[in-house]
Amino acid sequence: MPTREGIDVSHYQNEAGGGGASAIKWTRVGNAGVKFTIVKISDKTNKDAFAVRNVADAKAAGLLVGGYHFLRNTASGADQAHAFLNTVSFGSGDLIPSLDIELIPATPAARAAYVQKAKDWVAAVRSAHSGRWPFIYTRANIWQALGNPSGFSNCPLWLARYGSSPPPIPSGFTNYAIWQFSQSGSIDGITGKVDENHLAMSFAEFRSRYSL
């Protein structure tokens, strides 16, 4: 299996650990060898209930920390970016933001609207972070179903495919930066399962290249 350098978490892990903001024991997570985490910050225009505490506690434990937004098709891209940017402030030394694109709307028009919302989110978040391009999280089959949209090639890729075989690279990208290879990891400090991520480079290079 690929090596695990990082994890991503949301309120699900807090709820599995008893529903409290301190349900994830971040010091133990770091001691288990996890070097970075990407925390769910927002979904549509709603903030994740444990985003602020997870980010603060993961930083206090010495992890490299970033945040992701789950994109919906039922609010504007600008409003969704506003929700992300106004829930947690990321700055120097944190990971660049991430946009989670994993829905396939039912009609071509709805898919086009979803892609446009992604572009609007990226534009707003870039404007707030000195033009830095965010990670795009997706799967190759989802990207293809969305029509292999253009305009994202400058975004580093966070690619999901579960198993031991490297993922196929979606059209428009040249490689992945992060590979989410498991959704069923078991790590000390977290109750239940957690997503595991492998880097396409050394952690030192990853930190240097993708920190704000």
C-alpha positions in Angstrom: 0.0 0.0 0.0 1.1 3.6 -0.4 2.7 5.4 2.5 0.4 7.6 4.6 1.7 11.1 5.2 -1.6 12.8 5.8 -5.3 12.6 6.6 -8.4 14.6 6.0 -11.2 15.0 8.5 -14.6 16.5 9.0 -17.3 16.5 11.7 -17.8 12.8 11.1 -14.6 11.9 13.0 -15.6 14.2 15.8 -19.0 12.7 16.0 -17.6 9.1 16.0 -15.4 10.1 18.9 -18.4 11.3 21.0 -19.5 14.5 19.3 -17.2 16.9 21.0 -14.8 19.4 19.5 -11.9 17.6 21.3 -13.0 14.1 20.2 -9.9 13.9 17.8 -6.8 13.6 19.9 -4.5 15.5 17.6 -1.3 15.0 19.7 -1.8 11.3 19.4 -2.5 11.6 15.7 0.8 13.4 15.2 2.7 10.9 17.3 1.3 8.2 15.0 3.2 9.7 12.1 0.6 11.9 10.5 2.4 15.0 9.1 -0.5 17.0 7.6 -4.2 17.2 7.7 -6.8 18.9 5.5 -9.9 19.8 7.6 -13.4 20.3 6.2 -14.2 23.9 6.7 -17.5 24.4 4.8 -20.2 22.8 2.7 -22.4 24.9 0.5 -22.7 28.1 2.7 -22.6 26.2 6.0 -19.5 25.9 8.2 -18.4 22.5 9.5 -19.3 22.4 13.2 -15.8 21.4 14.3 -13.7 23.2 11.7 -12.3 26.0 13.9 -11.4 23.7 16.8 -9.9 21.0 14.5 -7.7 23.5 12.7 -6.5 25.0 16.0 -5.8 21.7 17.7 -4.1 20.2 14.7 -1.8 23.2 14.5 -1.1 23.0 18.2 -0.1 19.4 17.7 2.5 20.4 15.1 0.7 19.2 12.0 0.8 21.1 8.6 -2.9 22.1 8.3 -5.2 23.2 5.4 -8.9 23.3 4.8 -11.4 22.1 2.2 -14.8 23.2 0.9 -17.4 20.8 -0.4 -18.9 22.4 -3.5 -22.7 22.2 -4.0 -24.8 23.3 -7.0 -27.4 25.1 -4.9 -25.5 28.3 -4.0 -23.2 30.6 -6.0 -19.5 30.0 -6.1 -18.9 33.4 -4.6 -21.2 32.7 -1.7 -19.6 29.4 -1.1 -16.1 30.9 -1.2 -17.3 33.5 1.3 -18.4 30.7 3.7 -15.0 29.1 3.4 -13.0 32.3 3.8 -15.0 33.5 6.8 -15.0 30.3 8.8 -11.2 29.9 9.3 -8.4 32.3 8.4 -5.5 30.5 6.8 -2.2 32.3 6.4 1.6 32.0 6.2 2.7 28.4 6.9 -0.7 26.8 6.3 -1.5 24.7 3.3 -3.3 26.3 0.3 -7.1 25.8 0.3 -8.8 22.9 -1.3 -12.0 22.6 -3.3 -13.8 19.3 -3.1 -15.5 18.5 -6.5 -17.3 15.2 -6.3 -20.9 15.7 -7.5 -22.2 14.9 -10.9 -25.4 17.0 -11.5 -28.1 15.2 -13.6 -28.2 17.4 -16.7 -25.6 19.0 -19.0 -26.9 22.4 -18.0 -26.6 21.6 -14.3 -23.1 20.2 -14.8 -22.0 23.3 -16.6 -23.4 25.4 -13.8 -21.5 23.3 -11.3 -18.3 23.8 -13.1 -18.8 27.5 -13.3 -19.4 27.6 -9.6 -16.1 25.8 -9.1 -14.4 28.5 -11.3 -16.0 31.3 -9.3 -14.9 29.7 -6.0 -11.4 29.3 -7.3 -11.3 32.9 -8.4 -12.6 34.3 -5.1 -10.2 32.2 -3.0 -7.2 33.1 -5.2 -8.1 36.7 -4.8 -8.0 36.3 -1.0 -4.7 34.4 -1.1 -2.4 36.5 -3.3 -3.3 34.6 -6.5 -2.4 31.1 -5.1 -4.2 28.3 -6.9 -6.1 25.9 -4.6 -6.0 22.2 -4.7 -8.7 20.5 -6.7 -10.0 17.3 -5.0 -11.8 14.9 -7.3 -11.9 11.5 -9.0 -10.9 10.7 -12.6 -14.4 9.4 -13.4 -16.1 12.4 -11.9 -13.9 14.8 -13.8 -14.7 13.0 -17.0 -18.4 13.0 -16.3 -18.2 16.8 -15.8 -16.8 17.1 -19.3 -13.1 17.3 -18.4 -13.5 21.0 -17.8 -10.8 23.4 -18.7 -9.5 26.3 -16.6 -8.1 24.3 -13.7 -4.7 23.1 -15.0 -2.8 25.5 -12.7 -4.5 23.9 -9.7 -2.5 21.2 -7.9 -4.5 17.9 -7.9 -5.7 16.0 -4.9 -6.9 12.8 -6.5 -9.0 10.0 -4.9 -8.7 6.4 -5.8 -9.0 3.7 -3.2 -6.5 0.8 -3.4 -2.8 0.2 -4.1 -2.8 1.1 -7.7 -1.9 4.7 -8.6 -4.9 6.7 -9.9 -5.3 7.6 -13.6 -4.7 11.4 -14.1 -7.7 13.3 -15.3 -7.6 15.3 -18.5 -6.0 18.7 -18.1 -3.7 17.7 -15.3 -0.2 16.2 -15.5 0.2 14.5 -12.1 -1.3 14.4 -8.7 0.2 16.2 -5.6 -1.9 14.2 -3.1 -3.4 10.7 -3.6 -6.3 9.8 -1.3 -5.8 6.1 -1.3 -8.1 4.9 1.5 -11.3 6.0 3.3 -10.9 3.3 6.0 -7.7 4.1 7.7 -7.2 3.4 11.4 -5.1 5.9 13.4 -4.4 6.4 17.1 -6.3 9.4 18.4 -9.3 9.0 16.0 -12.3 6.9 16.7 -13.5 5.0 13.6 -12.3 5.3 10.1 -10.4 8.2 8.4 -9.3 9.1 4.9 -5.6 8.5 4.2 -3.4 10.4 1.8 -0.1 9.8 0.1 2.2 12.5 -1.4 3.8 12.4 -4.8 6.9 14.0 -3.4 8.8 14.3 -0.1 6.9 16.0 2.7 9.6 18.8 2.8 9.0 19.6 -0.9 5.2 19.4 -0.4 5.4 21.9 2.5 7.6 24.2 0.5 5.6 24.1 -2.7 2.1 24.2 -1.3 2.2 26.4 1.8 0.8 29.9 1.8 
